[in-house]
Amino acid sequence: MRVALHTKVKADRIADYEAAHREVPEELTAAIRAAGAVSWTIWRSGTDLFHLLECDNYPRLLAELEALPVNVAWQARMADLLDVGHDYSAEGADAGLPVVWELP
């Protein structure tokens, strides 16, 4: 399944957000893959972040990652960089953007 997400980085933390993503821990990327992710791409336009995640099952992926110490630490780091409303916990499993149109 493909999941599109929209988050916002704090305007004064853009450089920190991008720097953090140049050094995502290998343990975290391995855990994301093990939880069923095939790919995850993030684009930025100003403070808007657009994510496209391909995975087997998004709610299950979130549930598997939720309590992992490496993910808990990463989410704490991101919470300092992102505007309110960012939620990659099991409660955020319905946060995907609705599909409006796809090229047939």
C-alpha positions as CSV (number, residue, x, y, z in Angstrom):
1,M,0.0,0.0,0.0
2,R,1.1,3.6,-0.6
3,V,0.5,6.2,2.1
4,A,1.0,9.9,1.6
5,L,1.5,12.1,4.6
6,H,1.9,15.8,5.3
7,T,3.8,17.2,8.2
8,K,5.5,20.6,8.8
9,V,8.9,21.4,10.0
10,K,9.4,24.5,12.3
11,A,10.6,27.3,10.1
12,D,13.7,27.9,12.3
13,R,14.6,24.2,12.4
14,I,14.7,23.3,8.6
15,A,18.5,22.9,8.6
16,D,18.4,20.7,11.7
17,Y,15.6,18.6,10.2
18,E,17.6,18.0,7.0
19,A,20.8,17.4,8.9
20,A,19.0,14.7,11.0
21,H,17.8,13.0,7.9
22,R,21.3,12.8,6.5
23,E,22.2,10.6,9.5
24,V,19.1,8.4,10.2
25,P,20.4,5.5,12.4
26,E,20.9,2.3,10.4
27,E,19.1,0.5,13.3
28,L,16.0,2.6,12.6
29,T,16.0,2.1,8.8
30,A,16.5,-1.6,9.4
31,A,13.5,-1.6,11.8
32,I,11.4,0.3,9.3
33,R,12.1,-2.2,6.6
34,A,11.5,-5.2,8.9
35,A,8.1,-3.7,9.8
36,G,7.2,-3.9,6.1
37,A,8.3,-0.6,4.5
38,V,9.5,-0.9,0.9
39,S,10.3,2.8,0.5
40,W,9.9,6.1,2.2
41,T,10.6,9.4,0.5
42,I,10.2,12.9,2.0
43,W,10.0,16.1,-0.1
44,R,10.1,19.6,1.4
45,S,8.5,22.8,0.1
46,G,9.2,25.6,2.5
47,T,8.1,24.2,5.9
48,D,5.8,21.6,4.3
49,L,7.0,18.0,4.3
50,F,5.3,15.5,2.0
51,H,6.0,11.8,2.6
52,L,5.3,8.9,0.3
53,L,5.6,5.6,2.1
54,E,5.2,2.2,0.5
55,C,4.6,-0.7,2.9
56,D,2.6,-3.9,3.4
57,N,0.3,-2.5,6.1
58,Y,0.7,1.1,7.6
59,P,-1.1,0.6,10.9
60,R,0.9,-2.6,11.5
61,L,4.2,-0.8,10.6
62,L,3.4,1.9,13.1
63,A,2.5,-0.6,15.8
64,E,5.7,-2.6,15.3
65,L,7.8,0.6,15.5
66,E,6.0,2.3,18.3
67,A,7.8,0.9,21.3
68,L,11.3,0.3,19.8
69,P,13.8,2.3,21.7
70,V,15.5,3.6,18.5
71,N,12.2,4.8,17.2
72,V,11.2,6.3,20.5
73,A,14.5,8.3,20.5
74,W,14.0,9.3,16.8
75,Q,10.4,10.5,17.5
76,A,11.6,12.5,20.4
77,R,14.2,14.2,18.2
78,M,11.6,14.9,15.5
79,A,9.1,16.3,18.0
80,D,11.6,19.1,18.7
81,L,11.8,19.9,15.0
82,L,8.2,19.5,13.7
83,D,5.2,21.6,14.2
84,V,2.4,20.2,16.4
85,G,0.2,17.5,14.9
86,H,3.0,15.1,13.9
87,D,2.1,11.6,15.0
88,Y,3.7,8.4,13.8
89,S,2.2,6.3,16.6
90,A,-0.6,3.7,16.2
91,E,-3.1,6.5,16.9
92,G,-1.8,8.3,13.8
93,A,-2.4,5.4,11.5
94,D,-5.4,7.2,9.9
95,A,-3.3,10.3,9.1
96,G,-2.7,9.4,5.5
97,L,-3.8,11.9,2.9
98,P,-6.9,10.8,0.9
99,V,-6.3,10.0,-2.8
100,V,-7.9,12.6,-5.0
101,W,-6.7,11.4,-8.4
102,E,-4.3,8.9,-10.0
103,L,-3.1,8.7,-13.6
104,P,-4.9,5.8,-15.1
